[in-house]
Amino acid sequence: MNLLVTGGCGFIGSNFIKYVLEKEKDIEIFNLDAMTYAGQGKNLEHMGLSNHPNYHFEQGDITNYEEVERALKKHSIDAVANFAAESHVDRGLKNASPFIITNIGGTQVLLEAAINNNVEIFTQISTDEVYGGNIKIPSKETDGLKPSNTYSITKRDAEDFALYYYDTYGLDVRITRGANNYGPYQFPEKFIPLSITNLLEGKAIPIYGSGENIREWTHVLDHCEGIYKVLMSGKLGEIYNIGGGKGIKNIDIAKIILEEMGFGEEKIQFVEDRKGHDLKYSLNCEKIKYEFGWEPAIDFAKGIKETIKWYEENKKWWERLKHEKGFLF
C-alpha cells in the first residue's frame, strides 16, 4: 500500500507514521505537510525516521489542488489519512479563517483529488468535539452533532464533505472521532505539555475558570492504533469513536502533574475562562471495541509519568517552539 498522510509533521500525524512504520514493512508512507507553526518540531527527524526506507516527505498544502494531485499521481497513492488541520481552539477564537480554509477547504480539495486519482480509501481524522460539550451520557456515532467552537464546527463540516463524497461518488470514506490526546511531541501550547513545560521553566499552570471542565484522555499511541485499525479494516461510510474511557477534570490533571513533578498547588494559576468553553466530552467506544477489539492499553497514570519524563528529557525540542514568535501563551 502507498499511503499519503497529510499533516504528518504534527503531533498525532507523526506518531501515526512512527506507529505504522514500526508495525508494517509493506506500507510506503508519503507525508504531505505544509510545515505551518505546529509542524516545525521536526518530529520525524527527532524520532530517527527521516531516513527510513519506507518514509518520504513532500512539502505541500492540502488547500492547493495542484500540489495534492501531484503527490497522488507521483506516488500512485492507494489510501489517504487526513490529519492536516488547524486544531487549537484558542487560536480559532482569535482568527477563524485558517480553520475554515484548512479544515473545510483543504479536506474538500483532498476528497476531490482522491476521486480524480483512483484513491481507494480515505480516512478522515475528526474529533469528539463535534458532539458538543454538555454531555450527560457518552456520545455514540449515531448521535446528533452540536459543535460549539471554530475548530469543532469546521471538523463537523469536513466530515459532511467526506460523507458527501462517499454518498455521491462512492469514495471509500471512513471517519474517526478521537478524544483528547497526550504523549510525546505534542505542541507545547496544548494543556498537558504547556503544564509540564511551564513547571520546568519555573512558571505556573494556567487553568481556565475553576478547572471543572472534563475531558477523556487517550495516549497518542492508543489513538494511532485505533486509526490504523479503521484505515485497514473499517467499513465504507462508517464513523468510529476512539476514546480513553474515564473523564478527568482539568484541575485534577493539573494536580496529578504537580504531584508527579514535586510541586504544590501554589503553582496553579486560575485565569479567565475561555469563551464558549465546553464543559464535558465523553465517547461511547463500543463500536470499535466490538468490531476490532480495540481499547486503550496505556493507563493514564503510567502514560502521564512517561509523558512528563519525555518533556524533561527533550527540552531542546520544546524550548525553541515555546519561544518562537507567534507562540500563543
C-alpha positions in Angstrom: 0.0 0.0 0.0 1.1 3.5 -0.8 -0.3 5.7 2.0 -0.5 9.5 1.9 -0.5 11.0 5.4 -1.4 14.7 5.4 -0.2 16.8 8.4 2.3 14.1 9.2 4.7 16.5 10.9 2.2 17.3 13.6 1.6 15.6 16.9 -0.8 12.8 16.0 0.3 12.5 12.4 4.0 12.0 13.2 3.2 9.4 15.9 0.9 7.6 13.5 3.7 7.5 10.9 6.0 6.1 13.5 3.4 3.5 14.6 2.8 2.3 11.1 6.5 2.1 10.1 7.2 0.0 13.2 4.3 -2.3 12.5 4.3 -2.8 8.7 7.0 -3.5 6.3 4.9 -3.3 3.2 3.4 0.2 3.5 5.1 3.1 1.9 4.3 6.4 3.7 4.3 9.7 1.9 4.0 12.7 4.3 2.4 15.8 2.8 2.7 18.7 5.2 2.6 22.5 4.7 5.0 22.9 7.7 3.0 25.6 9.5 3.8 26.5 13.1 2.6 23.2 14.6 4.8 21.2 12.2 8.0 22.9 13.0 9.2 20.4 15.6 11.0 18.2 13.1 9.3 15.2 14.8 10.1 12.5 12.3 13.8 13.6 12.2 13.8 13.6 16.0 12.2 10.2 16.0 15.1 8.9 13.8 12.7 8.1 10.9 13.6 10.7 8.3 15.9 8.2 6.6 13.6 5.2 6.9 13.4 3.5 3.5 9.6 3.4 3.6 9.2 7.1 4.6 9.1 10.0 2.2 8.4 13.7 2.9 6.9 16.2 0.5 6.1 19.7 1.5 2.7 20.8 0.2 -0.5 22.4 1.2 -3.8 20.4 1.2 -5.7 23.6 0.1 -3.7 23.6 -3.2 -5.3 21.2 -5.6 -2.3 21.0 -8.0 0.1 20.2 -5.1 -2.2 17.5 -3.8 -2.8 15.9 -7.2 0.9 16.0 -8.0 1.6 14.0 -4.8 -1.2 11.5 -5.5 0.0 10.8 -9.1 3.7 10.9 -8.4 3.4 8.2 -5.7 0.4 6.2 -7.0 -1.4 6.7 -3.7 -3.8 3.9 -2.7 -5.0 5.5 0.6 -5.2 8.8 2.3 -5.2 9.5 6.1 -6.0 13.2 6.6 -4.5 14.5 9.9 -3.9 18.0 8.5 -5.9 20.6 10.5 -5.9 23.7 12.5 -6.7 22.3 15.9 -6.1 24.7 18.7 -9.4 26.1 19.9 -7.9 29.2 21.4 -6.4 30.2 18.0 -9.8 29.7 16.4 -11.2 32.3 18.8 -8.7 34.8 17.6 -9.0 34.1 13.9 -11.4 31.6 12.3 -10.2 32.0 8.8 -7.3 29.4 8.8 -9.7 26.8 10.3 -12.2 27.4 7.5 -9.6 27.3 4.8 -7.7 24.3 6.0 -10.2 22.1 7.9 -13.1 22.5 5.4 -11.5 23.7 2.2 -8.4 21.5 2.5 -10.5 18.4 3.1 -12.7 19.1 0.1 -9.6 19.5 -2.1 -8.2 16.2 -0.9 -11.5 14.5 -1.5 -11.8 15.9 -5.0 -8.3 14.9 -5.8 -8.9 11.5 -4.4 -11.8 10.6 -6.6 -10.0 12.0 -9.7 -6.9 9.9 -9.0 -8.3 6.5 -8.1 -7.6 6.6 -4.3 -9.2 3.5 -2.8 -9.5 4.5 0.9 -9.9 8.0 2.5 -9.7 8.2 6.3 -10.8 11.5 7.8 -9.4 12.2 11.3 -12.0 14.1 13.3 -12.8 14.9 17.0 -15.1 14.2 19.8 -15.8 17.9 20.0 -18.3 17.6 17.1 -20.8 16.2 19.5 -20.9 19.3 21.7 -19.9 19.9 25.2 -22.6 19.3 27.7 -22.7 15.5 27.5 -24.8 13.7 30.1 -24.1 10.2 28.6 -21.3 9.1 26.4 -21.8 10.0 22.7 -22.4 7.3 20.1 -21.5 7.6 16.5 -25.2 7.9 15.6 -25.9 10.8 18.0 -26.6 14.3 16.7 -23.8 16.8 16.4 -23.7 20.2 18.1 -20.2 21.7 17.7 -19.7 25.0 19.6 -16.3 26.4 18.5 -14.4 27.2 15.3 -12.4 24.0 15.5 -15.3 21.6 16.1 -17.6 23.4 13.6 -15.1 23.1 10.8 -14.3 19.5 11.7 -18.0 18.7 11.5 -18.2 20.3 8.1 -15.2 18.4 6.9 -17.0 15.2 8.0 -20.0 16.3 6.0 -17.9 16.8 2.9 -16.3 13.4 3.3 -19.7 11.7 3.6 -20.9 13.6 0.6 -18.1 12.2 -1.5 -19.0 8.7 -0.2 -22.7 9.1 -0.9 -22.3 10.8 -4.3 -19.1 9.4 -5.8 -18.7 6.1 -3.9 -15.4 7.1 -2.4 -14.5 4.6 0.4 -14.6 7.1 3.3 -14.0 6.2 7.0 -14.2 8.7 9.8 -12.6 8.6 13.3 -13.6 10.8 16.2 -10.9 10.9 18.8 -10.8 12.1 22.3 -8.1 14.4 23.7 -4.7 13.0 23.1 -1.5 13.3 25.1 2.0 12.0 24.8 5.4 12.8 23.2 5.8 15.5 20.5 2.6 17.4 21.4 2.9 21.1 20.5 3.6 22.9 23.9 0.6 25.3 23.7 -1.8 22.4 24.4 -2.8 21.9 28.1 -0.7 18.9 29.2 2.6 19.9 27.6 2.0 23.5 28.5 1.6 22.5 32.1 4.7 20.3 32.2 6.9 22.7 30.4 5.8 25.7 32.4 6.7 23.9 35.6 10.1 23.0 34.1 10.6 26.8 33.4 9.5 27.7 36.9 6.1 29.0 35.8 2.6 28.2 37.0 0.0 26.0 35.3 -2.8 28.2 33.8 -6.3 26.8 34.4 -9.3 28.2 32.7 -12.2 29.2 35.0 -12.4 26.9 38.0 -10.9 23.8 36.2 -14.2 21.8 36.3 -14.2 21.1 32.6 -13.9 17.3 31.9 -12.0 15.6 29.1 -11.2 12.0 28.2 -7.5 11.5 27.7 -6.2 8.9 25.3 -2.5 8.2 24.8 -1.5 9.2 21.3 -0.2 5.6 20.5 -3.5 4.1 21.6 -5.2 6.6 19.3 -2.9 5.7 16.4 -3.6 2.0 16.8 -7.4 2.8 16.6 -6.9 4.9 13.5 -4.8 2.2 11.9 -7.5 -0.4 12.5 -10.1 1.8 10.9 -7.8 2.6 8.0 -7.1 -1.1 7.3 -10.4 -2.7 8.2 -13.1 -0.1 8.7 -16.4 -0.2 6.8 -17.2 2.2 4.0 -19.0 5.3 5.1 -18.7 4.4 8.8 -17.7 6.5 11.8 -15.7 5.2 14.7 -15.2 6.8 18.2 -11.7 6.4 19.6 -11.6 7.4 23.3 -10.0 6.9 26.6 -12.9 5.9 28.8 -12.5 7.9 32.1 -13.2 11.6 32.1 -10.9 13.8 34.3 -11.4 17.4 35.3 -8.7 19.9 34.2 -8.0 20.8 37.8 -7.3 17.2 38.6 -5.0 16.8 35.6 -3.0 19.8 36.9 -2.9 18.3 40.4 -1.6 14.9 39.0 1.1 16.7 37.1 2.1 18.8 40.1 2.4 15.7 42.3 4.4 13.8 39.8 6.8 16.7 39.4 7.1 17.5 43.0 5.2 20.8 43.1 2.4 22.1 45.3 -0.9 23.6 44.3 0.5 27.1 44.7 1.7 26.5 41.1 -1.9 26.6 39.8 -2.9 30.0 38.3 -6.6 30.4 37.6 -7.3 32.6 34.5 -10.4 34.0 32.8 -12.4 31.2 31.3 -12.3 30.6 27.5 -15.3 31.9 25.6 -17.7 29.0 24.8 -15.7 26.6 26.9 -17.4 23.2 26.6 -18.0 21.5 29.9 -17.5 17.9 29.0 -16.7 15.5 26.2 -17.4 11.7 26.5 -17.3 8.9 24.0 -19.0 5.6 23.8 -16.4 3.4 22.1 -18.3 0.1 22.0 -18.4 0.0 18.2 -14.6 0.0 17.6 -14.2 -2.4 20.6 -16.8 -4.8 19.1 -15.5 -4.7 15.5 -11.8 -4.7 16.1 -11.2 -5.5 19.8 -9.7 -2.0 20.3 -9.5 -0.4 23.7 -6.8 1.8 25.2 -3.9 -0.2 26.5 -1.9 2.6 28.2 -3.2 3.5 31.6 -3.3 7.3 32.2 -1.2 7.1 35.4 1.5 5.3 33.6 1.2 7.4 30.4 1.4 10.7 32.2 4.6 9.7 34.0 6.2 8.7 30.7 5.0 11.9 29.1 6.4 14.1 31.9 9.7 12.2 31.6 9.8 12.7 27.8 9.4 16.5 28.2 12.0 16.6 30.9 14.5 14.8 28.6 13.7 16.6 25.4 14.0 20.3 26.4 15.7 21.2 23.2 12.7 20.0 21.2 10.1 22.2 23.0 12.1 25.2 24.2 12.6 26.6 20.7 8.9 26.1 19.9 7.8 27.9 23.1 9.9 30.9 22.5 9.4 31.4 18.8 7.4 34.4 17.6 3.7 33.6 17.5 3.6 31.1 20.3 0.1 31.6 21.8 0.9 31.7 25.6 
